[in-house]
Amino acid sequence: MISIKITGTIINYYIHCKRQCWLFGNRINLEDNSEDVRIGKILHEIKSQESKSSEISIDNIKIDKITGEYLVELKKSDADLNSTKWQVLLYLKKLKEKGIIRKGKIEVIEKKKQDKKIHYVELTQEYEEELDKLLLDIEKFLSSEKPPIAERSSKCKKCAYYEYCNI
Amino acid sequence: MSKNYNYNYVFLFYDVSEKRVQKVFKICKKYLIHHQKSVFRGSISPSNLIKLRNELKRTILSSEDFISIIKLINKNSFDEETLGTDNKKSESLFI
């Protein structure tokens, strides 16, 4: 059984950067003044205007779009699709618990709107087991006293927590 | 993400049919400063630029109207000369 508090964003950050995950999961929010986060939100809005489908909330997760066959997750860029993959797997698992079987689809909105890239994910037995382990790890991790030490890397420069980590 | 410039200043020129010109004017006014009869300009964040572009796209009729947006890095990346007087009651450019 999945605990109530782990959301898609948290699992995504856990794979992407553990420190970002801890900060976000422990309500240290610096995303409100991040231009990139704002752009992502707007792209989301525009996409949902076009397709007239809105976000669906189930328990604590928010699903971008659901069709007869697919669960769709929208992303601004295809940087670190691995994190997104786990995010989608979590959603698929949630739906499965509710008795809804879907395949996962990740839609990437490039800045140049012509080449839309689509990636597919399916929930397999191995993934499910891995996911359960991962969720336990994340829960333990989030309840730790302090976030892990910041490690500088190239992905940091676009992060909303950049200033926080590199004071 | 190859050529990813951070544009923060735009000039916007529009040729829009009279039926829709009011709407377009109102949208532009939300984000930019009215500069000449059908020219707007001003500082704008990349996220607001996406918003503006989207709103305009939904308002105009693409077979009849024409909007051109010149994007610049910031307001120091161009130079301006003016001749004559601006009779519009707009914000003075020289405070």
HADDOCK unambig.tbl for C-alpha pairs under 7 A between the chains (distance, minus, plus):
assign (segid A and resid 35 and name CA) (segid B and resid 47 and name CA) 6.74 0.50 0.50
assign (segid A and resid 38 and name CA) (segid B and resid 47 and name CA) 6.14 0.50 0.50
assign (segid A and resid 39 and name CA) (segid B and resid 47 and name CA) 4.71 0.50 0.50
assign (segid A and resid 42 and name CA) (segid B and resid 51 and name CA) 6.87 0.50 0.50
